[in-house]
Amino acid sequence: MQMAALLWHLRLLSDQPVLVSGIGLARVLPLLFISPFGGLAADRYNRRLILFITQGIMILVAFLLGLLTLLGVIQIWHIYILTMLQAVAGVFDTPARQAMMPNLVPREDLPNAFSLQSIAFNSGSILGPGLSGLVIGYLGMHYVYFFNAASFLAVLAALVAMGKISQVRVKTPGGVRASLSSIREGFSFIRSKPIILSSMLLDFIATFFSSASTLMPFVARDVLHVGEIEYGWLSAAESIGAVSVGFIFSQRDRIRRQGRLLMGAVLAFGLATACFGLVNNFWLAMFALLLVGAADTVSTIIRNTIRQLQTPDHIRGRMVGINQIFFGGGPQLGEIEAGVAAQFFGVPFAIISGGLGCILAVGILAVIYPQLGHYRGDEPLPETT
């Protein structure tokens, strides 16, 4: 709800697409400079405790957004600053959360677990933007932020219900020098694993060209000429496609030829994005976004499975922390690129060029890293200690 509301809020405060670049910059700076430390924290400290802290910060951000909006004093720079604060929390939240998943389920169930996680996430992503449009239209923008703040109480309750979770922690002395050495170990590990490195590069490509969602308010108002309610459903369309595919993958006993499936999914993602940029009909736009979400979910499930299975537990947090630069930095840098392109060449051009760029980049990566296309999913696990 909050993500959809923030983009709509920016569109209400200004009609300049380049504003998307500003919010993208606010999100990407913490990712570029702090992500490796977030990964190290997930390996060195209790991952569940980290999540309690980060979720508490996100409650505060949502509440402040609601309060400023209710008082009628919110400005664009408020949104940028609070977005950056939430991004800092996310830099520590994501490695702890993702690295904890293999501690909860056995290896053979991990692809199914990621599929179920995708279903849960995308079900919320269907209801959230749809409800966001309704709440904005009937109650007001500030209610979206207050509802989001209250929703984190369920997350905290889930963390309490998990109880203690075992993990293999990295044993290094404190201090800046030791921390930098541990972070370098994470980079060295990724460089030594072409499968992991190439999947991260593919992740960056897929998310960098994700301008279809970030420019959604401008598509809704200026291309399709629809209001808040239709905007909410457009924002939910990708997740509807994602949930449908997630149900299918969650019931598969074994996913074969994972490398080829991964690259095919990213190609389909780029093609569907380009098609979305070409249409000017609401229902055709919905259909294109359904395909975007379906293709993105297939690639996300396989990318996560590859990386988690090929990474020992004691270094998994650092791997995810570094990977944040790719899968987190990609969409934020993509927002900057999309906003600038839309400002100078128009919204449709920004989306279409992004989809075509995604297709071209996948072809280049397939040549540079042929082993990714040959990955099956039954390769041996690395040592865990």
N, C-alpha and C positions, 0 to 999 in steps of 0.2 A: 504493500500500500504506500509506504513512505517513498520508495524509489520512484514510483509512477507520479506521486504527488509533487516531488521535488522538481521533476522535469516540467510538469504542467505549471508549477508555481513560477519557475523561471520564465516560461512563455508568457504568463500573465504580467510579470514585471517588466518584460522587454520583448520586442519582436525580432531581435537580432540572433540568428542561429549561432553566431560565434560565442554566445554565452555558454553553449555546451562545452566549448574548449576550456572555459574557466573552471567548471565543475570537474572536468576531466583532469585538469592540472592539480586541483585540490586533492584528488584521490590518488594520483600517480606519484606525487612527491614522497609521501611516506613509504610507498612500495619500493621506490628506487633506492632510498637511503636507509630504511630500517628493516626491510624484509629479512635479510640474513640473520639479524639479531632476534627477530621473532621466531625463526626456525631454531636457533640455538636455544632460546628459552624453552621451546617445546621439548627439546632433548635433555635439557639440564634440570628443569623444574617439573612439578606435578602438572600435567596437562589439564586435568579437571579443575584445579585451582585457578589456572590461567583463564579458563573459560568463565569462571565466576566473575573475575575482575573485568574482563573485556565486555561481557554482557551487561554488567552494571554501568559501564561507560556509555554503552549504546542506549540504555534507558535514559540516561541524563541528556544525551544529544536529542533524542526524540522529544523529551519533555520541553527542552528549551526551544526547539523549533515550534512546538505548539503554543508555548507561552508568548513568544515574540509575534507569532501570527495573530493570536487572539487579541493582543494589545494593539495590533495594527502598526507596529513599528519595524517589522522585519524588512530588511533590505537585502540586496543580492550578496553583499559581502558577508552578511550574517550566515547565509546559506553556504557560502564557500568555506568559512572558518569552521562551522560545525561539521560540514562534510569532511574536512581534513581531520578533525578530531576523531570522527567515526572511522576514518580510514586508518588512523594510527592504531585504534583498538583492533580493527580487522587484521592488521599486519601480524598481531600476536594471536588473534583468535583462530585464523584459518589453519596455520601449521599445527596448533594443538588439537584442533577438531579433526583434521584429516589424518594426522599421525595416530590418533587414538582409535580409528576405525579397525585396523588390523589387530589391535589388542582386544577387540570385542568379539570377533568372529574368526573361524578357522579359514585357512587358505582357500579351500575348495568352494567356500561359500562367499568369498569376497566379491566376485562379479555380481552375484545376486544381491548382496548387501548394498553395493553401490547403485544397483538398479532401484532398489527399494528407497534408498536415500534420495535418488533422483525423483522418484514418484512423490515422496513427501515434500521435497523442496518445490517441485513444479506445481503440485496441487495448491500449495500456498501462493505460488506465482500466478495461478489462474484466478483464485479467489481474491487475492490482494489487489491487483490493478482493477478488476471488475468492481470490487467494493469501493476502491479508491474513487472511481468515477462517480458512484452513487453517493458516497459520503460528501465529496466536494460539491456535487450538484444540489444535495438536499440539506446538508448540515453545515457545511463550511470546511475550508482547508484545514483549520486548526484541529478539527476532530480526527483527521487522519493521523496526525502526529501523536495526539494523546492516545488513540487506540493502539498505535504501534508501541508506545512506551509501556502500556499495560500488558501487551502481548508477551513481553520479555519475562514476565513472571512465570509463564508456562515453561520457558526455556530453563529458568533457574530451578523449577520444580523437577524437570527431567534430569538435570545434573545431580540433584539430591538423590533421586531414585536410582541412579546408576550405581551408587556406592563406590567403594575403592576399586581402582583399575590398575592392574600391574603394568609396568613398562620398564624397559631397559634404559636407564639414564646414562648419559655420557658423563664420565668421571674426569673432570679437568679442574685445575685450580681457577680461582676467580681472577679478576684483573683484565684490563683491556688487551694486553698482549696474548694472554691465554684464550680470550674470547675470539680475537682475530684469527688465531691459529686454528681454533675449532671450526670457524666459518670457512677458512681456506680448505680444511679437510672436506667440507661439504662440496665446495666447488670442484675439488680434485676428483671426488667420487663421481660427480655428474659427468665430468669430462672423460672419465674412464669407461663410461657406459653409453655407447652410441645410441642404444635403443631409448634410454631415458632422455638423453639430450635431444634427439630428433623429435621425440614426442612433445617435449617442451617447446621446441621451435614451432612445431605444428600447432600447438596450443596458442602460441603468441599470434600466429598468422590468423587462425580462426577467430580469435577474439579482437584482434586489431581491426578487422574488417566487419565489426558488428555494429556499424552505424545505423542499421535499420531500427534498432530499439532506442538508441539515444536521440535520434531525430524524430521519434514518434509524435511528440506534440505538434511539431511543424508539419508533418505529414497529415495529421488529423485535421488541423485547422486550415492549413494553407493549400493542401493538395486535394484531400478528400472532402473538405468542408463539412466536417462533422463536429459534434460537441463533446462534453465531458463523458457522457455515458458510452458513446461509441469509442472514444479514446481509451476508456478503461478496458473494453473488450479487445481492442487492437493490442494493447499492452499485454493482455493475457493470452493472446493467440499462440505465441511461441510455446508457452508452457502447456497449453492444451495438446499440441503435437508432441511435446516432450513426455507428458504423462502416458500418452497412448503407447509410445515406443518403450517407455520404462516398464510398463506392465508386461510387455512381450519379453523383454530381456530378463526380467526378474524370475520368469518361469523356465528359462533355458537351463538345462543341465550343464551344458558346456558350449562356450562360444569359440568357434574354430576360425582360423585364418584372421586373427584379430588385426594384424597389420594392414592387410588389404581392406578390411572392413572400415578401419579407422580412416584411411586415406580416401576411400570412396565416400564416407560420410562428410568429410570436410569439403570435398568437391561438390557434393550435393548442397551443402550449406551455402557455398559461394554462389551456385547457380540459382538457388531459391531467393537469396538476398537480391541478386540482380533483377530477377523477375518482380520482386516486390517494388523495386524502384521504378519499374516500367508501368505499373498499373495505376489507374486513377479511379477505380471502382472499389467501394468498401468491401464487398464480399470477395472479390479477387485478391484484395490485399490481405484479408483474413486467411484465405487459403494458402497464399505464399508464405505467410508467417507461420502457419501450421507446419509447413515443410521445413522452414528454417529451424523451428524448435525440435522437430523430430530428428533431423540430421545432427544438430548440435548435441542432443542427448546421447546418440550412439557414440559419437566421438568422445564425449566427456566420460562415459562409463568405461570405455576401453583405455583411454589415456590414464585415468585414475588407477585402473586395475594394473596396467603395465608398470607404472611407477611404484605403486605400493608393494607389489609382489617382488620386484627386483631391487628393493632397498631394505637393508637390515634395520631392525627396530631402533638401534642406538643412534642412527644417523638420519632416521626418517623425518624428524622434525626439521632438520637443516635442509634436507632435500625439498620439502614442501615450502619452507621459507624462501629458498632461492627460486623455486618454481613460481612463487607468487609474482615475481618480477615479470614472468612470462604470461601466466594466465590472468594476473591482476593488472599488470602494467599494460598488457595488450589492449583491453577494452578502453582503459582510460586514455592512452595515447591515441587510440582510434577515435575517441570522442573529440579530441583536439583536432585531429585530421578531418573528421567529418564536419565539425563546426566551421572550420576555415573553408573547406571545399564548398559547403552549402552556402556560406556567406558570399563567395565570389562566383560560383557557378550554378547555384541552385540546389535544392534538396534532392530532387531525383538524380541529378548527376552524382552527388556525393554517395548515394546508396548504390547505384549501378556500378560505378567505378570501384567501389569497395568489393562488391561481389566478384567482379572480373579479376581484380587484383588477388583475391583469395584463390581463385582457380589457377592463376598463373604461378603463384607462389608454391602451391601444392605440387605442381609439376616439377618445379625446380628442386624442391626438397626430395622428391622421389628419385631424382637422378643423383643427388649428393649422398643420400642415405638409403641405398637399396635394401639394407638389412631390415629397415622398418616395415617395408612392404612384405617381407618374407617372415615376419614374426608370427608365430602360430598361437602362443599362449600357454604352451606346455614346456617351455624352457626351464632348466633347473633354477632353483632359488639360490641366492647368494648366501654366504655365511652370515649368521645372526649375531655373532659375538666378535 
